[in-house]
Amino acid sequence: MRTKIRRELQAIQPWDAQEQRDLADALAWLDSGAPLCRVAKPALPPQHLVSYFVLLDEEHMLLVEHRNAGLWLPTGGHVEPGEHPRAAVVRELQEELGLQMAESELGPPLFITITETVGLTAGHRDVSLWYLVKSRREVELVFEREEFHSLRWFSLADLPLGKSDPQLGRFVAKLRSGLASCEQG
């Protein structure tokens, strides 16, 4: 599985110096043989792999108001032992939003971050792969009420960056730079 995860990481084209450092650190962590997946809540081991999946409808992004973190976050979750990060996205899509998607429909991650967590489960580091999932705001979503207070579609221009994952602004900047180059091309 480490070889498959390494390929997943190597598919990421770093956007800035911070992402380049995070990618290099994640590859070194992967190659170190350290455990990759959380085996006990909230933080054992103290660094583990997470798959974010960002639902995007043109210039709108879905965020969930996460109970434990106290932040507006993209949906996603911890990668389970023996699970590929894309399989985690498919599983979490179903668990958190009631959406079905085949793993083959999902492209490589767009972004990688290593972040110290906050909130009720603070004190560990998430190595997060950020996947993009195209959606429509009209799609009915059934969200996991035990984990989230609410969910909301935000315009990319009006994201609550001060109350979200500290890397969300960088993700959006990378996303917009890719959208801009696609529109020009």
Beta strands, then each sheet from edge to edge (+ up, - down):
strand 1: 47-57
strand 2: 60-66
strand 3: 71-73
strand 4: 75-78
strand 5: 111-116
strand 6: 125-134
strand 7: 148-155
sheet 1: 3+ 2- 1+ 4-
sheet 2: 3+ 2- 1+ 6+ 5-
sheet 3: 3+ 2- 7+
end
